[in-house]
């Protein structure tokens, strides 16, 4: 054989091998992440370790505002420009685009054995499938935060468990007046936040088949009327409900000592640990009670994987997800972000939360108590395939009622009509 031909052949093989090596080291994974506290920052730290051990894969964490998860992510995914991984709260909305990681994982039991089967199933477009699409990284419970320093300054005792919403309203007004604080009560403008107080007020969200059945619900209307009175009287800020169906958090009112009570959820703990510091003492109190008992609403965030159609990217995505789902990594994530874990192995081993702030420890403990009090419907809501249809409709219709655009009797009727439309439209697709 001609020596020159041999040399050309060898060079060609080396070029091919080099190209393959470059290709293997050129897999980039994009992770669209939102955070309430420091979740994306902790994920970045964990993934730095992953990349150190997996030189062929780079992971870029793109931190975005939560509103982008609601508005931009679905559009990007649907037009084929979405990320490989995202942190979401709507488990079902984009399920048709999820990646089935099961055949790509080294050990699928890391998900199968450690996460609630019902929650894993909630990610699936096909309920009969055993596909693995993601996992929950935080269990959340809604409930009230109270500025304990303001109560102390007002010389008023913080009400005990069993206090009704109406009774709380009277006390919050007294504390606000005594201390000169602008508001007594603030709540995120979200149907999800509103649901817990509504359930405690006697609302029944579902019929026996598990379908939304809110039209004419007296419990729902009862808390809507209470909150409107507080808005009209200036006890609660109107601005949070002025954005219609757009999400508006009310946490800044609490951080800036503009409200005595803030109704949100356990995901705020890490944020308050950083933003409030030792500026004032705050506590989590039991959910106020009513005809429906005392309940918050379950919730959570999840990390999900998307199928890009690229075999190398999909394999790398599954590897990243399997790494993040390892109990030791979940435990570190929970400890550093101050989120309640949903991983059974981590719950069993226990989490030493990364805080020496007694307020944080006490808040986590109280939310754990509130989690044990959740009504069945308060858990079902977060897993329902049309929960976001309710959340959006709840925002819009409640905002209209608070602005005086519709009557109380129209609120639940219109919310139910909006949900029915969403169900019908989904059936036509």
C-alpha positions as CSV (number, residue, x, y, z in Angstrom):
1,X,0.0,0.0,0.0
2,X,1.2,3.5,-0.8
3,X,2.7,5.1,2.3
4,X,1.0,8.4,1.4
5,X,-2.4,6.6,1.3
6,X,-1.7,5.0,4.7
7,X,-0.9,8.4,6.1
8,X,-4.1,10.0,4.7
9,X,-6.1,7.1,6.1
10,X,-4.6,7.4,9.5
11,X,-5.1,11.2,9.5
12,X,-8.8,10.6,8.5
13,X,-9.4,8.2,11.3
14,X,-7.7,10.6,13.8
15,X,-9.8,13.5,12.6
16,X,-13.0,11.4,12.9
17,X,-12.1,10.3,16.4
18,X,-11.2,13.9,17.4
19,X,-14.5,15.1,16.0
20,X,-16.4,12.5,18.0
21,X,-14.5,13.5,21.1
22,X,-15.3,17.1,20.6
23,X,-18.9,16.2,20.0
24,X,-19.0,14.2,23.2
25,X,-17.7,17.1,25.1
26,X,-20.0,19.6,23.5
27,X,-23.3,18.7,25.1
28,X,-24.8,21.7,26.7
29,X,-27.8,21.4,28.9
30,X,-30.0,24.5,29.7
31,X,-31.8,24.6,33.0
32,X,-34.5,27.3,33.3
33,X,-34.9,27.9,37.0
34,X,-36.9,30.3,39.2
35,X,-36.3,30.8,42.9
36,X,-38.2,32.0,45.9
37,X,-35.0,32.2,48.0
38,X,-31.7,30.7,46.8
39,X,-32.8,27.5,45.0
40,X,-31.2,28.3,41.6
41,X,-27.9,29.3,43.4
42,X,-27.8,25.9,45.2
43,X,-28.6,24.0,42.0
44,X,-25.7,25.9,40.4
45,X,-23.3,24.7,43.1
46,X,-24.5,21.1,42.9
47,X,-24.2,21.1,39.1
48,X,-20.6,22.5,39.3
49,X,-19.8,19.2,41.0
50,X,-21.6,17.2,38.4
51,X,-19.7,18.9,35.6
52,X,-16.4,18.3,37.4
53,X,-17.1,14.6,37.2
54,X,-18.7,14.6,33.8
55,X,-16.4,16.6,31.5
56,X,-18.5,15.9,28.4
57,X,-21.5,17.8,29.7
58,X,-22.0,21.4,30.6
59,X,-25.0,22.7,32.4
60,X,-26.1,26.3,32.3
61,X,-28.6,27.4,34.9
62,X,-30.7,30.3,33.5
63,X,-32.4,32.0,36.5
64,X,-35.7,33.7,35.6
65,X,-38.6,35.4,37.4
66,X,-41.5,33.1,38.3
67,X,-43.7,35.0,35.9
68,X,-41.5,33.8,33.1
69,X,-42.2,30.2,34.1
70,X,-45.9,31.0,33.7
71,X,-45.7,33.0,30.5
72,X,-42.6,32.4,28.5
73,X,-41.6,28.8,29.2
74,X,-44.8,27.3,27.7
75,X,-44.4,29.4,24.5
76,X,-40.7,28.5,24.2
77,X,-41.3,24.8,24.7
78,X,-44.2,24.7,22.2
79,X,-42.1,26.3,19.4
80,X,-39.1,24.0,20.0
81,X,-36.9,26.6,21.8
82,X,-37.4,25.4,25.3
83,X,-34.7,24.3,27.8
84,X,-33.7,20.7,28.6
85,X,-34.7,21.1,32.3
86,X,-37.0,23.5,34.1
87,X,-38.2,24.2,37.6
88,X,-42.0,24.5,37.5
89,X,-45.1,24.5,39.6
90,X,-47.6,23.4,37.0
91,X,-46.8,19.7,36.7
92,X,-49.2,18.8,33.8
93,X,-49.2,21.8,31.5
94,X,-46.3,20.7,29.3
95,X,-46.5,17.0,29.9
96,X,-46.7,16.1,26.2
97,X,-43.2,17.6,25.8
98,X,-41.5,15.8,28.7
99,X,-38.7,13.4,28.3
100,X,-39.2,9.8,29.5
101,X,-36.0,9.3,31.5
102,X,-36.7,5.8,32.6
103,X,-34.8,4.0,29.7
104,X,-31.9,6.5,30.0
105,X,-31.3,6.3,33.7
106,X,-28.8,4.0,35.4
107,X,-31.1,3.4,38.3
108,X,-34.7,4.5,37.9
109,X,-35.4,3.4,41.5
110,X,-33.9,6.7,42.7
111,X,-37.3,8.2,41.7
112,X,-39.6,5.1,41.9
113,X,-38.7,4.3,45.5
114,X,-38.3,7.9,46.9
115,X,-41.2,9.9,45.5
116,X,-44.9,9.6,45.9
117,X,-46.4,7.4,43.1
118,X,-49.3,9.8,42.6
119,X,-47.0,12.8,42.2
120,X,-44.8,10.9,39.7
121,X,-48.0,10.0,37.8
122,X,-49.1,13.7,37.8
123,X,-46.3,14.4,35.3
124,X,-47.5,11.9,32.8
125,X,-49.6,12.7,29.7
126,X,-50.5,9.1,29.6
127,X,-51.8,7.9,33.0
128,X,-51.2,4.3,32.0
129,X,-47.5,4.9,31.3
130,X,-44.7,4.3,33.8
131,X,-42.6,7.1,32.3
132,X,-40.4,9.2,34.6
133,X,-40.4,12.9,33.7
134,X,-39.2,14.7,36.8
135,X,-39.5,14.9,40.6
136,X,-40.7,17.4,43.2
137,X,-37.9,19.3,44.9
138,X,-40.0,21.1,47.5
139,X,-43.1,20.3,49.4
140,X,-45.0,23.5,50.3
141,X,-47.9,24.4,52.6
142,X,-49.7,27.7,52.7
143,X,-50.2,29.6,55.9
144,X,-49.9,32.9,57.7
145,X,-46.7,34.8,58.7
146,X,-47.1,37.3,61.6
147,X,-44.8,40.1,62.7
148,X,-44.4,39.2,66.4
149,X,-42.5,42.4,67.1
150,X,-45.6,44.5,66.1
151,X,-47.8,42.5,68.5
152,X,-45.3,43.1,71.3
153,X,-45.2,46.8,70.6
154,X,-49.0,46.9,70.6
155,X,-49.2,45.0,73.8
156,X,-51.5,42.4,72.2
157,X,-51.2,38.6,72.5
158,X,-50.9,36.7,69.2
159,X,-54.2,34.7,68.9
160,X,-54.0,31.0,69.6
161,X,-54.9,28.2,67.3
162,X,-58.7,28.0,66.8
163,X,-59.1,31.7,66.1
164,X,-61.4,32.4,63.2
165,X,-60.7,34.6,60.2
166,X,-63.2,37.2,61.4
167,X,-61.5,37.3,64.8
168,X,-58.1,37.6,63.3
169,X,-59.3,40.6,61.2
170,X,-60.3,42.4,64.4
171,X,-57.0,41.8,66.1
172,X,-54.9,42.7,63.0
173,X,-56.7,46.0,62.7
174,X,-56.0,46.7,66.4
175,X,-52.3,45.9,66.0
176,X,-52.0,48.0,62.8
177,X,-53.7,51.0,64.5
178,X,-51.6,50.7,67.7
179,X,-48.3,50.5,65.8
180,X,-49.0,52.8,62.9
181,X,-48.4,50.1,60.3
182,X,-50.3,50.7,57.0
183,X,-52.0,47.3,56.7
184,X,-53.0,44.4,58.9
185,X,-53.3,41.7,56.2
186,X,-51.7,41.0,52.9
187,X,-52.1,37.9,50.6
188,X,-50.6,37.0,47.2
189,X,-53.1,37.5,44.5
190,X,-53.3,33.8,43.6
191,X,-56.2,31.4,43.6
192,X,-53.8,28.9,45.2
193,X,-53.3,31.2,48.2
194,X,-57.0,32.0,48.4
195,X,-58.0,28.3,48.4
196,X,-56.8,27.5,52.0
197,X,-58.8,30.2,53.7
198,X,-61.8,29.4,51.4
199,X,-61.6,25.7,52.4
200,X,-61.4,26.7,56.1
201,X,-64.5,28.9,55.5
202,X,-66.3,25.8,54.2
203,X,-65.6,25.7,50.5
204,X,-65.9,22.4,48.7
205,X,-63.9,22.5,45.5
206,X,-64.7,19.1,44.0
207,X,-67.6,16.9,43.4
208,X,-67.5,13.1,44.1
209,X,-65.8,12.4,40.8
210,X,-63.0,14.8,41.6
211,X,-64.2,17.5,39.1
212,X,-64.2,21.2,40.0
213,X,-67.6,22.2,41.4
214,X,-67.5,25.7,42.7
215,X,-70.5,27.4,41.3
216,X,-72.6,28.9,44.1
217,X,-70.1,27.6,46.8
218,X,-71.0,29.5,50.0
219,X,-67.7,28.8,51.7
220,X,-65.7,30.3,48.8
221,X,-68.0,33.3,48.7
222,X,-67.7,33.7,52.5
223,X,-64.0,34.3,52.4
224,X,-64.2,36.4,49.3
225,X,-66.6,38.7,51.1
226,X,-64.3,38.8,54.2
227,X,-61.3,39.8,52.0
228,X,-63.3,42.4,50.1
229,X,-64.3,44.0,53.3
230,X,-60.7,44.2,54.4
231,X,-59.7,45.7,51.0
232,X,-62.5,48.2,51.2
233,X,-61.6,49.2,54.8
234,X,-57.9,49.6,53.9
235,X,-56.9,46.7,56.1
236,X,-55.4,45.0,53.1
237,X,-53.6,46.5,50.0
238,X,-55.7,46.8,46.9
239,X,-52.6,47.0,44.7
240,X,-52.0,43.2,44.9
241,X,-55.3,42.5,43.1
242,X,-54.9,45.3,40.5
243,X,-53.0,43.1,38.0
244,X,-55.9,40.7,37.1
245,X,-54.6,37.2,36.3
246,X,-50.9,38.2,36.5
247,X,-49.2,36.9,39.7
248,X,-48.3,39.5,42.3
249,X,-46.6,38.4,45.5
250,X,-47.2,40.5,48.6
251,X,-44.0,39.5,50.4
252,X,-42.5,43.0,50.2
253,X,-45.3,44.4,52.4
254,X,-44.1,42.0,55.1
255,X,-40.4,42.5,54.7
256,X,-40.8,46.3,54.8
257,X,-43.1,46.2,57.9
258,X,-46.1,47.4,56.0
259,X,-48.4,44.6,57.2
260,X,-48.9,42.7,60.4
261,X,-49.9,39.4,58.7
262,X,-48.8,38.0,55.4
263,X,-50.6,34.9,54.0
264,X,-48.3,32.9,51.6
265,X,-46.5,29.7,52.2
266,X,-43.5,27.7,53.4
267,X,-41.4,28.6,50.4
268,X,-40.9,32.1,51.8
269,X,-38.9,31.0,54.8
270,X,-35.5,31.0,53.1
271,X,-36.3,34.4,51.6
272,X,-37.3,35.9,54.9
273,X,-34.2,34.4,56.6
274,X,-32.1,36.5,54.3
275,X,-34.2,39.7,53.7
276,X,-35.5,40.2,57.2
277,X,-32.6,38.9,59.2
278,X,-32.8,40.4,62.7
279,X,-34.8,43.4,61.7
280,X,-37.9,42.1,63.5
281,X,-39.2,38.9,65.0
282,X,-41.7,36.9,62.9
283,X,-43.5,33.6,63.4
284,X,-45.7,31.2,61.5
285,X,-49.1,30.7,63.2
286,X,-51.8,28.1,62.7
287,X,-54.2,28.6,59.8
288,X,-57.2,30.4,61.0
289,X,-60.3,28.3,61.5
290,X,-63.9,28.3,60.2
291,X,-66.8,26.0,59.3
292,X,-64.4,23.9,57.2
293,X,-61.7,23.6,59.8
294,X,-58.2,24.9,59.7
295,X,-56.3,24.1,56.6
296,X,-53.7,25.5,54.2
297,X,-53.2,24.0,50.7
298,X,-50.4,21.7,49.6
299,X,-48.1,22.8,46.8
300,X,-44.7,22.3,45.5
301,X,-42.1,22.9,42.9
302,X,-40.7,20.3,40.5
303,X,-37.8,19.8,38.2
304,X,-38.8,18.3,34.9
305,X,-37.0,17.2,31.8
306,X,-37.9,18.0,28.2
307,X,-37.4,15.8,25.1
308,X,-35.4,17.9,22.6
309,X,-35.2,15.1,20.0
310,X,-31.4,15.0,20.3
311,X,-30.2,11.7,21.7
312,X,-27.0,13.0,23.2
313,X,-28.8,15.9,24.9
314,X,-31.6,13.6,26.2
315,X,-29.0,11.2,27.6
316,X,-27.2,14.0,29.3
317,X,-30.4,15.5,30.6
318,X,-31.3,12.2,32.2
319,X,-27.8,12.0,33.8
320,X,-28.2,15.5,35.2
321,X,-31.6,14.7,36.6
322,X,-30.5,11.4,38.1
323,X,-27.7,13.2,39.8
324,X,-30.0,15.9,41.3
325,X,-32.4,13.2,42.6
326,X,-29.8,11.4,44.6
327,X,-30.8,11.6,48.3
328,X,-27.6,13.2,49.4
329,X,-28.1,16.0,46.9
330,X,-31.7,16.4,47.7
331,X,-30.8,16.6,51.4
332,X,-28.3,19.3,50.8
333,X,-30.7,21.2,48.5
334,X,-33.4,21.1,51.2
335,X,-31.0,22.1,54.0
336,X,-29.6,25.0,52.1
337,X,-32.8,26.3,50.6
338,X,-34.9,25.7,53.8
339,X,-37.5,23.7,51.8
340,X,-39.4,20.8,53.1
341,X,-38.3,17.7,51.2
342,X,-40.6,15.3,49.4
343,X,-38.0,12.6,49.0
344,X,-38.9,9.6,51.3
345,X,-35.2,8.7,51.8
346,X,-34.4,12.2,52.8
347,X,-37.4,12.5,55.1
348,X,-36.3,9.2,56.8
349,X,-32.7,10.4,57.3
350,X,-33.8,13.8,58.5
351,X,-32.6,17.2,57.3
352,X,-30.3,19.5,59.4
353,X,-31.5,22.8,58.0
354,X,-28.7,25.3,57.3
355,X,-29.8,27.9,59.8
356,X,-29.1,29.0,63.3
357,X,-32.1,31.3,63.2
358,X,-34.6,30.0,65.7
359,X,-37.4,31.8,63.8
360,X,-36.6,29.7,60.7
361,X,-36.5,26.4,62.7
362,X,-39.8,27.3,64.4
363,X,-41.4,28.2,61.1
364,X,-40.4,25.0,59.5
365,X,-41.8,23.1,62.5
366,X,-45.1,24.9,62.3
367,X,-45.5,24.3,58.6
368,X,-44.8,20.6,59.3
369,X,-47.8,20.7,61.7
370,X,-49.9,22.5,59.1
371,X,-49.0,19.8,56.6
372,X,-50.4,17.2,58.9
373,X,-53.7,19.1,59.1
374,X,-54.3,19.4,55.3
375,X,-57.7,18.4,54.1
376,X,-57.9,15.8,51.3
377,X,-59.1,18.5,48.8
378,X,-56.2,20.7,49.8
379,X,-53.8,18.0,48.5
380,X,-56.0,17.0,45.5
381,X,-55.9,20.6,44.3
382,X,-52.2,20.7,43.7
383,X,-52.3,17.5,41.6
384,X,-55.5,18.2,39.7
385,X,-54.9,18.5,35.9
386,X,-56.9,21.7,35.7
387,X,-55.6,23.4,38.8
388,X,-54.0,26.2,36.9
389,X,-57.3,26.9,35.1
390,X,-58.7,27.5,38.5
391,X,-55.7,29.6,39.6
392,X,-56.0,31.9,36.6
393,X,-59.8,32.1,36.8
394,X,-59.6,32.7,40.5
395,X,-57.2,35.6,40.1
396,X,-59.3,37.2,37.4
397,X,-62.8,36.8,38.9
398,X,-61.7,37.7,42.4
399,X,-60.0,40.8,41.1
400,X,-63.1,41.8,39.3
401,X,-65.2,41.3,42.4
402,X,-62.8,43.3,44.6
403,X,-62.9,46.1,42.0
404,X,-66.7,46.2,42.1
405,X,-67.0,45.0,38.5
406,X,-69.0,41.8,39.3
407,X,-71.3,40.8,42.2
408,X,-70.4,38.2,44.8
409,X,-72.9,35.8,43.3
410,X,-71.1,35.9,40.0
411,X,-67.7,35.1,41.3
412,X,-67.9,31.3,41.7
413,X,-70.3,30.9,38.7
414,X,-67.8,32.6,36.4
415,X,-64.8,30.8,37.9
416,X,-66.6,27.4,37.2
417,X,-67.5,28.6,33.7
418,X,-63.8,29.4,33.0
419,X,-62.7,26.0,34.3
420,X,-65.4,24.3,32.2
421,X,-64.2,26.1,29.1
422,X,-60.6,25.0,29.8
423,X,-61.7,21.4,30.2
424,X,-63.7,21.6,26.9
425,X,-60.8,23.2,25.0
426,X,-58.5,20.5,26.2
427,X,-60.8,17.9,25.0
428,X,-60.9,19.4,21.5
429,X,-57.1,19.4,21.1
